[in-house]
Amino acid sequence: MLWACLIAVNEHLPFAVVAMGYLVGQIAQVIPVPGGIGAIDAGVTGALVLYGGKTSISAAGEVISHGLALLVPIVAGAVAFTLLPGEISRTRGRAQLPVPAPPVTPAPGPG
């Protein structure tokens, strides 16, 4: 996705360079920044610039890619969040139904 975002902002780096820049840039995850704000973006952008990308264009492509990567779970979570109340009420409705008693069969008598 990063490669496609870089092409969208007119940065044409080879796929292998983008893949290596992404992997090297992800090392920034180990930096203890609260919430990881900016560390991954700076790491990936820095790696792409080291491998020959233009600074502002590489940063723009990486920020767009990171935004899209965050958007996918947000959309999936919003769909689940809207469907959750209905599922909870259906489950509670099933749990409150009376359970029919099993039929009583007479015990065999002496005979």
Beta strands, then each sheet from edge to edge (+ up, - down):
end
